[in-house]
Amino acid sequence: MLEVGIVGKPSSGKSSFFKAATLIDVKISPVPFTTIKPNRGTSYIIIDCVCREMGTQCTPKYGMCKKGKRFIPILLWDVAGLVPDAHLGKGMGINFLDDIRQASALIHIVDASGMTDEEGRMTSGHDPEKDVEFLEKEIDLWFASVIKKAVTKFERQLGKMSHSDLLQMLSEQLSGLEVDKKYIEEALNKVPIAEVEKFAAELRRISKPIIIAANKVDLKEAQENLEKMKMKHNLVIPTSAEAEIALKKAAEKNLIEYLPGNDFSISDQTKLAGPQLQALEIIRKEVIEKYGSTGVQTCMNKAVFELLDQIAVYPVADAGKLTDKDGNVLPDVHLVPKGTTVKEFAFKIHTTLGEKFIAGIDARTKRRMAADHVLNHRDVVEIVHAK
């Protein structure tokens, strides 16, 4: 399962974001370091399911399908807040950094209101851009510290190493960062290993890309800061984790109809007390109408489909019936990197399928796909294999 980490300074709203994305109750408090051990839970990215297009009703094994929207599970980590000099052990320090190793992408929760300082203490007028800068710097320096150990260990041999030997050495020595070999090679092609800190920053940028969730955007103080952040960064998503929690809780009680990432409708106003109705209208006016959504689902989807460049592909055993071997309709959907071929996809499903691969069949066109055929987002594929 794809893993995404939620990072940020203390009291930025990380645990609220985690709760909004997973509906798992976690301790939420304005006190710094409320989260000490990482919270871990299942969240979902949402796509248009192919079931409606293909005139059927799917039966998901994992996740769900609601009103033609397929919920695909991913694993979400909420780790302890990061403070300046964390790479030296300050705050939760190394524990935090160690917790994000397994994440393929990071969602940085920033208090866009500027009402907490770099260590999560209450203040006013703090520049959220400083939080973005110090967090990325801390992770980069952590990467650099690990890389320096490897370089020092092999310092005498470095000048004699071929590119391939250097790549292999780094791949082995940096295994603790859980960074794919292809990312190390890409970074090496851009920055020489002698420039350790620059190389570390490039490797982190490639292997642990970051999206910024400008949280607490429902607060007036966040508006100006949001625009400034958008001018400096490509992926800044206006976010209100508290609004998302409120909407999901209301939907659970059947007070509203709500699909994450969209507007909501009130099922029956007579069930709502005055303050509840007023709170929902504030969310609509201050968040939904201004930004289109609470931003939580947008962050999840963009992290997977833009930062990690993934596509969703449905495997089936029968391209005609769109079923698996047990007759379940479109039961599975896999997230794979853009550019994945049919044969590579077969190996991802099961090693035996890859080894005995003959061809793929496109469930829409019923045409055969060669081993090197590159898959597209929302393809439905039958893998033909030797018995």
N, C-alpha and C positions, 0 to 999 in steps of 0.2 A: 504494500500500500504506500502511495506517495506520502511523504512527511513534510510538513510545513511548520516552521517555528514562529512563535509570537515573541518579539523582543521589544525592549524599551527600558527607559529609566523607571524607578519605583513611582507609583502613584500616577502613571500616565493613562491607566485604563486597560492594561493588558488582561487582567483577570476578568474584567467586564467584557472585553472583546471575546475572550475564550468562552465565557458563559453564553454570550450572544450567539456564538458560532456553533456551540455544542449543546446548549441547554443543560450542561452539567453544573450543579451548584458547587461553587468554589468560594473560598473566603475572599470577600472584597472589602477593602478598607483603605482610607486615605493615609494610613500609617505606612511608611516605607518598609520594604521587605516583608510584606504580608505573605507573598509567595516565597517559600524557601525551597521546598522540593518541587520539581516541575509537575504541573498538571498535564495530563495526557488524555486525549479523548478523540472520538470520531466526529468529524464535521463532513460537510458535503459541498461539492461544486455542483452547479446546476446547468444542464443543457436542454435544448429542445429534443425530446425523445423521438426516435424514428417511428415509434409505434403508430402514431396518428397518420403520419405520411403513408405508412404501409398498410393502413386499414386494419389494425389489430390491437389487442390489449396485451401489453407485456406483463410478465410475472418475474420481477427482479429477485435474484437470490440475495443480493446485497444492496443496501440503499432502498430506494422506492421510486415510484412514478406517480406524480400528482398533476392532474389536468394537463397531461402531455409534457410535463417537465420531469426529466430524469435526474435524480439525486445520486451522485456518484461519491462513495465514501473516500475520505482521505484522513490521515492521522495528523492531529494538531497538537503542538507542544506549547505550553505557557510556562516560561522559565522565570527565574528570579530576576528582579530589576537590575539593570546594569548602571554603574556609576563611573565617573572619570577615574582612571588608573585601575580599572578592574583587572587588567592584564598583569598588574603587579600584586594582585590579591586583595585590593580594597573592596569593601562591600561583600557581596557573595562571590566576587572575583572569578577565580578559575572554575568554581563549581558551575557558574552560569555558562561560561564559555564552553565547558565540556558538555553541557546539556544540549548545545545547538549543533553538535557535530553531525548528528544523523539527519538534520533538516536539509532538504534540497533547495528550499527558498525560505526567505524570512519576511515576515510582515512586521515593520517597525511601527509600533503604536506611539504616536507623538501627541502630547497634550498641546493642542493647537491654541488653547486659550491663554497660554503663558502664565497660568496661575500656580505652577509648581516649578521649582528650580531644578538644576541638573541632578540633584540628589533626591528629588521627590518631595521636598519640603514646601509648604504653602508660601506663596509669594504673590507678586503681581508684576506685570510688565516683562516677564521673562521672554526672551527670544527663542521660539521653538527650533529655529535653525541651528542653534548651538547644540541642541540635543541630537539632531541628525548628524552633525559633524563629529561630536565626541563618540557616539555609538559606533559609527563606521570606523573611526580611528581605533577604538579599543579592539574591535574584532580583527582589524588589519594587523595591529601590533601583536595580538595573540597568534595569528598565522605566522607573523615574522619570527616570533620567539621559537616556534616549533621548527621553522625552516632553518633558522640560524644554528640550531643544534645539529641538524642533518649536515649542513654545510661545514661546520666546524669538525664534525666527525670524519668527513672525507676531504678535508681541506687540501691535503698533500696530493690527492689523486685527481682533484678537479681539473687541473690544467691538462691532464693526459686523457681525460674521459671524452669519448665520442658523444655526439648528441643523444644517440640511442641509449648509451650506458648511463648518461646523466639522467635521462628521463626515467630509466628503470630504477636507478638509485633513489631518486626523489619519490617515485611512486611507492616504493617500499617503505621509505623513511617517513613519509607523510600519510601513511595508512590510517593513523589515528585521527586525522582530520576528516576521514571518509570523503575524500575528493577523488573523482574519477580521473584515470590516467589521461584521458583526452583533454581535460581541463588544464592539467599540468603542462602538457605539450603546447596547448594554445597560449598559455601564459609565457612559456619559455620562448616561443616564437616572437613575442612582443617585447619582453624585458629580460635582459641577461640575469643569470642567477647571482652574479656578483653584486647586483643592486638589490639586496635582499628585501628591504622594506617596500620598494616599488614593485618587485616581483610578488611579494605577499599581497599587496593591495590589489594587484591585477588578478591574482589567483582567487582571492576572496570575491572580487566583483563577478568573476565568471562562474565560480562554483557555488556561491551562496548569494545569489542576487536578492536585492531588497526592494520591497514596495513600501511606500509610506502611507500609513493610515492617519490622516489628520483628525484625531479624535476630539470629542467634546465640541464638535462644530455647531451644535445647537446653541452654544453660548455666544453671546454678542462679541466677546473679546477675541473669539477665534476667527472672525470674518477677515479682518485685515491680514492677519498672520497667514491664513490659508492662501491668499493671493500671492503673497511674497514667496511662499514655499513653492507654489506652482511655477514661478518664474525661474527657479533654480533647479527643479527636479522634474523628470519626465512623468513619473508615476506617483502622483499625490492624490489620494482618494479622500474626499470629505466624508467623515465617519462620525456616527453617534452610536456607540455600543449600547448605551443606556436606552436609547429609543428602540433599538432592535430587540433588546430583552423585553421591554414593555409590550411590543407588538407580538412577539412570540408567546408571551404569557397570556395575552388577551386572546390569541388564536387558540391556544390550548383549552381555554375555558369556553370556546365557541362564541365569544363576544364579537369577534371580527373574523373576516376571511382575509388571510394574508399569505402570500407567496413571497418568500425572501427575495429581496432585490427589486421589489415592486411596491406599488401603492397598496392600500388596504381598503376594505369596505366594511361598514358596520352591519352586522347581521340583524340585530334587533336593538334599537335605541332604548327600549323599555327595560332591557336587562342591565343597562349601564347607569351608575349613579352619576350625579352632576360632575363631581371632580374627575371621574374616569373619562367621561365624554370630553371634558375640557382638556385633559392631558393628551388624549388622542388627537384632538384638533390642533393642539400646539405642535405635536410631532408632525402632523401633516403640513402645517403652515411653515414651521421653522426648519424642517428637514426634508420631507418628501418633495414638496413643491419647489424648494430651492435647489435641491441636489439630485432629485430623481429617485433616491432610495436612502436608506440609513448608511450605506457604504460597506457594511460588513460583508454581504455576499459578493459585492463588486470586488473587494479585496481578495477574497478567496478565489474567485474565478480568474481574475487578472494574474494572480500569483502563479496559477497553474497553466493557463493558456497563453499568457504573454511573457512572464518571466522565464518559465520553464519550457515554453514552446511545445506543449503537449497537444495531442489530439485524442479523441475518444473513439474507440472502434469496438463494434459488437461482433463477437465470434458466435457462430451457430453451427450445429451439426447437419442441419437440413436447410439449404438456402431457399427452397420452395415454401416450406412451412414456417421458416424462421424460428425453429426450435432446436433445443439441445437433444441429446440422445434419450432423455426422459420425457420429452414432449413439452418442456417448459418454453414459453415464448419469450425470445430475446432476454434470457435470464441474466446474461453477463455483459458488462461493458468495461473495457480496459483503457487505462490512460497510458499512452506510449509517446515517445518523442516524434515530433514532426519529421518526416523523411523515412520512417520505419517501412521496410518492405514486407510483403506478404510472408516470405519465409522467416524473416526475423520475428514477425508477429507470431508465427506458429511455434517458434522456440519459446517465446514468452508465455504462451498458454501452457505448453508442456514440452519437455525435451524430446519425448518420443514423437510428437507431432512434427517437430522440426526435422528430426533425423529421418523420418519416413515420408517427408513432404513430397507431394507430386504437383499440386497446383492449388490455387485458390479459386473460389467462385464468388463473383459479385452478386449478392442477393437481389439487388435492384435490376440489373441488366441480364443476369444469369450467364454472363460471359466469364470465361476462364481467365485467371490472372497468373502470369508467370512469376517465378520466384522473386525476381527483382522489381516487380510492380510496386510502386510507392503508394501507400495507403493515404486516404483523405479523411478528414474529420467526419465522424458519423457514418463511416462505411460499415456495412454489414457483410461479413465474410464467412464462407464455409471453407474449411481446410480439407482438401482431398489428400488422403495419405494411404500408403501401402498398409495392408493388413498384417 
